[in-house]
């Protein structure tokens, strides 16, 4: 048997079909599998992190929300303790301003170490009227830059950036920091009010999966399948079939664009 997971968002449905892990039933033939290398496992773990982040962004933010970068003056190298304090002060004032306007503040951020050793902050932030002015006002430690988010591949590039691993030229610099500082520089943080999306799940048969691969996946009524999103075949590490794809609602008049 196979598990069909459906993540439902405004404007799209993501579908993953994977084997349940129990094999030997009628019609269930397992192909030869491979043992993944440590590098392949590391790569797959990173892909899964990017996928979880992208879905969290899709569940909580829209294309008109903000991608913000907070910087210190050129040449300034504040210790991480100061960066954390500055960021807490910034969030405290910004959150109060959002509450005063009757809006929740939602965010995902991470610290990043630049090639020259400077630290800056990247952040996804929900937009309210006047948010750009508030950001500039409350980031008192340097300059703030912002732009509207764009939904390229369902926020795929943005998610990858938030959870990316430090490049090789940065890894050497990280060894100069304390363990807790290194951790702060390689992980993201998010506000507690974010939705953590979970899928709707049901089981389907091996024959159904084979038919979908042979004939193509069929979308639910009122939707179309984004052909560029379809991935299917045999997982070389499990030996079982898999299918991934995304559906989008049809436009008015039935034009799927």
C-alpha positions as CSV (number, residue, x, y, z in Angstrom):
1,X,0.0,0.0,0.0
2,X,0.9,3.6,-0.6
3,X,0.3,6.8,1.4
4,X,-1.1,9.8,-0.4
5,X,-0.4,13.1,1.5
6,X,-2.1,16.3,0.4
7,X,-0.9,19.7,1.7
8,X,-3.7,22.2,1.0
9,X,-2.8,25.9,0.6
10,X,-4.6,29.0,-0.8
11,X,-4.0,28.6,-4.5
12,X,-2.4,25.2,-4.6
13,X,-2.4,21.6,-3.4
14,X,0.8,19.6,-3.1
15,X,0.6,15.9,-3.4
16,X,3.2,13.3,-2.3
17,X,2.6,9.5,-2.9
18,X,5.1,7.2,-1.1
19,X,5.2,3.6,0.0
20,X,4.1,2.9,3.5
21,X,7.1,0.8,4.2
22,X,5.2,-2.5,4.4
23,X,5.9,-4.8,1.4
24,X,5.2,-8.3,0.4
25,X,1.5,-7.9,-0.3
26,X,-0.1,-9.0,-3.5
27,X,1.2,-7.0,-6.5
28,X,3.8,-5.3,-4.3
29,X,7.2,-5.9,-6.0
30,X,10.3,-4.1,-4.6
31,X,13.0,-3.2,-7.0
32,X,16.7,-3.5,-6.2
33,X,17.6,-0.7,-3.7
34,X,20.8,1.1,-3.1
35,X,22.5,2.0,0.2
36,X,22.7,5.8,0.3
37,X,26.1,7.4,1.0
38,X,26.5,9.9,3.9
39,X,26.7,12.7,1.4
40,X,23.4,11.6,-0.2
41,X,21.8,11.3,3.2
42,X,23.0,14.9,4.0
43,X,21.7,16.2,0.7
44,X,18.3,14.5,1.2
45,X,18.0,15.9,4.7
46,X,18.6,19.4,3.3
47,X,16.0,18.9,0.6
48,X,13.5,17.9,3.3
49,X,14.3,21.0,5.3
50,X,13.8,23.2,2.3
51,X,10.4,21.5,1.6
52,X,9.2,21.9,5.2
53,X,10.3,25.6,5.1
54,X,8.6,26.3,1.8
55,X,5.3,24.8,3.0
56,X,5.5,26.9,6.2
57,X,6.0,30.0,4.1
58,X,3.0,29.1,1.9
59,X,0.8,28.5,4.9
60,X,1.5,31.8,6.5
61,X,2.7,34.4,4.0
62,X,1.6,36.0,0.7
63,X,3.3,37.4,-2.3
64,X,2.8,41.0,-1.0
65,X,4.5,40.3,2.3
66,X,8.1,41.4,2.9
67,X,11.6,40.1,2.6
68,X,13.7,42.2,4.9
69,X,17.4,42.6,5.4
70,X,18.8,44.3,8.5
71,X,22.4,45.5,8.4
72,X,25.0,47.2,10.6
73,X,27.1,50.0,9.3
74,X,30.0,49.0,6.9
75,X,33.0,47.8,8.9
76,X,31.1,47.3,12.1
77,X,31.5,43.8,13.6
78,X,29.2,43.6,16.6
79,X,29.4,40.4,18.8
80,X,26.5,38.0,18.5
81,X,25.3,38.9,22.0
82,X,24.8,42.5,20.8
83,X,23.1,41.3,17.6
84,X,20.6,39.2,19.6
85,X,19.9,42.2,22.0
86,X,19.4,44.6,19.1
87,X,17.0,42.1,17.4
88,X,15.0,41.6,20.6
89,X,14.6,45.3,21.0
90,X,13.6,45.7,17.3
91,X,11.0,42.9,17.6
92,X,9.6,44.3,20.9
93,X,8.9,47.7,19.4
94,X,7.7,46.3,16.0
95,X,5.3,43.8,17.7
96,X,3.8,46.6,19.8
97,X,3.3,48.7,16.7
98,X,1.5,45.8,15.0
99,X,-0.7,45.2,18.0
100,X,-1.6,48.9,18.2
101,X,-2.8,48.6,14.6
102,X,-4.8,45.4,15.4
103,X,-2.6,43.1,13.5
104,X,-0.5,40.0,14.5
105,X,3.2,40.1,13.6
106,X,4.4,37.0,11.9
107,X,8.0,36.4,10.9
108,X,10.8,33.9,10.1
109,X,14.4,35.1,10.4
110,X,18.0,33.9,10.4
111,X,21.3,35.5,11.2
112,X,23.9,35.3,8.5
113,X,27.7,35.8,8.6
114,X,29.0,37.6,5.5
115,X,32.3,36.9,3.7
116,X,34.0,39.8,5.4
117,X,32.9,38.7,8.9
118,X,29.9,41.1,9.3
119,X,26.6,39.8,10.6
120,X,23.2,40.7,9.1
121,X,19.7,39.5,9.5
122,X,17.3,38.2,6.8
123,X,13.6,38.1,7.6
124,X,10.2,37.2,6.2
125,X,7.6,39.5,7.7
126,X,3.9,39.9,7.1
127,X,3.0,43.3,5.7
128,X,0.7,45.9,7.2
129,X,0.1,49.5,6.1
130,X,3.2,51.5,7.0
131,X,5.4,48.5,7.8
132,X,8.3,49.9,5.7
133,X,8.4,53.0,7.9
134,X,8.1,51.0,11.1
135,X,11.0,48.8,10.1
136,X,13.3,51.7,9.4
137,X,12.3,53.4,12.6
138,X,12.8,50.5,14.9
139,X,16.0,49.1,13.4
140,X,18.2,51.6,15.2
141,X,21.5,49.8,14.7
142,X,22.0,50.4,11.0
143,X,20.1,50.3,7.7
144,X,17.1,48.2,6.7
145,X,16.3,47.0,3.2
146,X,13.0,45.4,2.1
147,X,11.1,44.2,-1.0
148,X,7.9,42.4,-1.7
149,X,8.1,38.6,-1.7
150,X,7.5,36.8,-5.0
151,X,6.1,33.3,-5.4
152,X,8.7,31.7,-7.6
153,X,8.1,28.0,-7.6
154,X,5.9,28.2,-4.5
155,X,8.6,30.2,-2.6
156,X,11.1,27.5,-3.4
157,X,14.2,29.8,-3.7
158,X,13.2,31.8,-0.6
159,X,12.9,28.6,1.5
160,X,16.2,27.3,0.3
161,X,17.9,30.6,1.3
162,X,16.4,30.6,4.8
163,X,17.6,27.0,5.6
164,X,20.8,27.0,3.5
165,X,24.1,25.6,4.9
166,X,27.0,28.0,5.2
167,X,29.2,28.0,2.1
168,X,32.7,26.7,2.3
169,X,34.3,30.1,2.6
170,X,32.2,30.8,5.7
171,X,32.7,27.5,7.5
172,X,36.3,28.4,8.5
173,X,35.1,31.7,10.1
174,X,32.4,29.8,12.1
175,X,35.1,27.9,14.0
176,X,36.1,31.2,15.6
177,X,32.8,31.4,17.4
178,X,31.5,29.7,20.6
179,X,29.3,26.7,20.0
180,X,26.1,28.6,20.9
181,X,27.1,31.4,18.5
182,X,27.7,28.9,15.7
183,X,24.3,27.5,16.3
184,X,22.7,31.0,16.1
185,X,24.4,31.5,12.8
186,X,23.1,28.4,11.1
187,X,19.5,28.0,12.2
188,X,16.3,30.0,11.6
189,X,13.8,31.2,14.2
190,X,10.1,31.8,13.7
191,X,7.3,33.5,15.6
192,X,5.1,31.1,17.6
193,X,1.9,32.1,15.9
194,X,2.8,30.5,12.6
195,X,0.8,27.6,11.2
196,X,2.8,24.4,10.9
197,X,1.0,22.7,8.0
198,X,0.2,19.1,8.2
199,X,-1.2,17.0,5.3
200,X,-4.4,15.2,4.8
201,X,-3.6,11.5,4.4
202,X,-5.1,8.4,2.9
203,X,-3.9,5.1,1.5
204,X,-4.0,4.0,-2.1
205,X,-3.1,0.7,-3.8
206,X,0.0,-0.3,-5.7
207,X,-2.2,-0.7,-8.8
208,X,-3.5,2.8,-8.5
209,X,0.0,4.2,-8.3
210,X,1.1,2.2,-11.3
211,X,-1.9,3.5,-13.3
212,X,-1.1,7.1,-12.3
213,X,2.5,6.7,-13.6
214,X,1.4,5.0,-16.8
215,X,-1.5,7.3,-17.6
216,X,-0.6,10.5,-15.8
217,X,-1.9,12.0,-12.6
218,X,-5.5,13.4,-12.7
219,X,-6.3,16.6,-10.7
220,X,-9.4,17.0,-8.6
221,X,-12.3,18.8,-10.1
222,X,-11.7,22.5,-10.7
223,X,-7.9,22.1,-10.6
224,X,-5.1,21.4,-13.1
225,X,-1.7,19.7,-12.6
226,X,1.4,21.8,-13.0
227,X,3.3,19.6,-15.4
228,X,6.6,21.1,-14.4
229,X,6.0,19.9,-10.8
230,X,5.5,16.2,-11.6
231,X,8.2,13.9,-10.3
232,X,7.7,10.1,-10.5
233,X,9.7,6.9,-10.7
234,X,11.4,4.4,-8.4
235,X,13.2,5.7,-5.3
236,X,16.7,4.1,-5.7
237,X,17.1,3.9,-1.9
238,X,13.8,2.2,-1.0
239,X,13.1,0.4,-4.3
240,X,9.5,1.6,-4.4
241,X,7.5,3.9,-6.6
242,X,6.9,7.5,-5.8
243,X,4.9,10.5,-7.2
244,X,5.1,14.2,-6.4
245,X,3.0,16.9,-8.1
246,X,1.2,20.2,-7.4
247,X,-2.3,21.2,-8.5
248,X,-3.6,24.8,-9.0
249,X,-7.2,26.0,-9.3
250,X,-8.5,26.6,-12.8
251,X,-9.1,30.2,-13.7
252,X,-12.6,31.5,-14.4
253,X,-13.9,30.2,-17.7
254,X,-11.9,27.0,-17.3
255,X,-8.6,28.5,-18.6
256,X,-5.7,26.8,-16.8
257,X,-3.2,29.3,-18.2
